[in-house]
Amino acid sequence: MKGLPTLLERINFLDSNTILIEFEQPMEVVSTLPVITPNGCVKGAVKAVVLKRVDNSELDNPIEYYKRIVKELNLDKALIVTTSAPLDQKFKYLSVREVNTNLYMTISLKPPTCLESNTYPPVLIGTINIIAITYLPLSYNALVDLLKTITEAKTLASADSLLYCRSRSPGTVSDSVSVLRPLNVREEILFTGMSTNIGNVLARTIYNEILREALNKDVNELLKDMTGIDVDLLLRLLSEIYSQYPIQGLNASDALSYALVSLRKALKDPNVWSLIIAARELDIHGLAGTIPGVTKDEFVSDSKRIVADEVIGMSIATYLAGTNGLFTMYWIERLKEVGVLKHGGLGVFLDDVVSALLAYMVVDLIRRVNNDEG
């Protein structure tokens, strides 16, 4: 591995599912994960960190699994970091020379965790794992402070990625953060919060890396991960419309093919995305009860006092398809109200986004037929 700022650590890719990081001297560790020996959990310094790709079936008894890994690798003691993500795709190494720190990360953003969702049974497969190995003379409380700072950066990045659940998401269901530094150092640095140079540099690095991963998707993945809506859902809804209101001269199969082309074109437009994101943000604020003038209960019941959802939908429909798009959206909203279309549970604002996108696709199909006939 190139670029390590010191020779105090060595990284070995043992196989496609196992990475071993070894240290020449004991490392103080602060972590959300346990330190493991062949006999179980302990406290104290480590000379090894193991990143292991696993599946849920292997973690029925996590402590026994961790102990087995330590024994198999002939280690006296180690920090075991598990992930369900393929290491060849999701493992990241960053050397942050400015603050003499190495970052090892696995970044896979599913499944998100949030307040407004069912709780999970204990899940120990990490999805966002962050290991910071620093060679700065941090005090023990500075290590704890840095763990807090890294967690804050991960949370900010996850929130700005708009990981989809009913509330804003701070990350995924089994994230872990670990901070290590040589055991025998002069403890000179007391604080590493986000407003310190050390904390800020590392927080920005981690934040940017998580956002880069979050946005490294095709438009359908982005749409689904941010809103819970995907292209398949939109095409199914369009198919339901078309089954009752077909366009003369255009069969259903061709209609869906043409509509897909139109939809993908719309989802390349940053203005469309801006309005979609605005709708998602407003749904989050409404469910949190932080839109002044309307209570959470009123919002959840889709109070008639809220008309901004229709304004956003109208804006999308008009922007994409003009006045025809606006009136078609009204028609689709009526179909939703009478139960012909069932997308009203997606969110107070997001269901209007769906109606607007459907309206655009319908208008574009009609224009296509009219142009062909002309």
URJO-V238831 format. One record per run of one state. SS is the DSSP state (A for helix, B for strand, O for the rest). FROM is the first residue (numbers start at 1). LEN is the number of residues. Records with the same first field share a line. If there is no record, write none. Layout:
SS: FROM-LEN + FROM-LEN
This chain:
O: 1-8 + 16-2 + 32-3 + 38-2 + 43-3 + 54-2 + 60-2 + 73-5 + 84-3 + 100-1 + 108-4 + 114-12 + 127-1 + 135-3 + 139-1 + 161-10 + 173-3 + 183-6 + 190-7 + 216-3 + 228-3 + 245-7 + 267-3 + 289-7 + 301-7 + 338-6 + 347-3 + 374-1
B: 9-7 + 18-14 + 35-3 + 40-3 + 46-8 + 78-6 + 91-6 + 101-7 + 112-2 + 126-1 + 128-7 + 138-1 + 171-2 + 176-7 + 189-1
A: 56-4 + 62-11 + 87-4 + 97-3 + 140-21 + 197-19 + 219-9 + 231-14 + 252-15 + 270-19 + 296-5 + 308-30 + 344-3 + 350-24
